[in-house]
């Protein structure tokens, strides 16, 4: 099947870069929740006992994957003149 030569890939640059930032934040948050010895907000940690939390880390990694899907869907066309017009 031949591609339509007039088709252009259109993406939202704002959502693309926002998605990249959110992927970085969610991956960092997932790693943070896996590290024992640090206080983890939104968990059952007390001031003296700090554990690794797999469920919040897994949720954070799943959100990172969803943001990767958004990034892939909103990739803007290249600006180097190689886009088919």
N, C-alpha and C positions, 0 to 999 in steps of 0.2 A: 504494500500500500504506500503510495507516494504521499509525501507531506505537502500541505498547502503552502506554496512559497510566499503567500501574503500573510501567513499566520505569524503573529508575534507573541512572544512570551511576555505576559504582563504580570508584574508582581508589585506588591506594596512594599516599598523600601522601609517604611517605618515599622511595619510588622516584622519584616525580615530581621532588622537590627534589634528590635525589642525581643524577638524570639531568641536570638543569640545571647543576649544579656540574661534572659530568664533561664536558658539552658545552663549557663555558667553558675548562676545563683543556686539553682536546684541541685546541680551536681555537687557544689561546695557544701550545701546544706545536708545532702545525703551523706557525704563523707563525714561531716561534723557530727551527725547523729550516730555514726558508727564508732566514733572514738570514745572509749571509756575514760573517766577521770575528769571530764568537763561537765559543767552544769548545762543541761539541755532544757530550754524553755518548752512549755506545752507538753511536758512529760511528768512522770511521777518521781523525778529526782528530788532528793531533799538537799539540804545545805551541806550534808556530810557524806552522802552516798550518791555516786554518779555512775551510771551504767551505760552500756551501748544499747541503743534502741533500734531494732531491726525494722519494725513496722513504719515509724516515721521516715526512716531512711529509704525504705522501699517505695513509699508514697512519693517521696521527693524524686527518686530516680524515674518513676513512672511519669511524673509531671515533666521531667526533663525530656523524656522520649516524646511526649505529646508536643512539647515545644519544638522539638526537632522536626516533627511532621509539619508544624506551622511554618517553620523556617524553610523547609523544602517546598512547600506549596506557594510561598510568597517570595521566592527568589526573583529579584528584579533582573531585567535583561542586561547584558553586558553593555558598558558605555564606551567600549573601545572601537566601535564602528564595525564589528563583525556580525551584527544582527541583520538577518535577511529582511529586506524592506519590501 
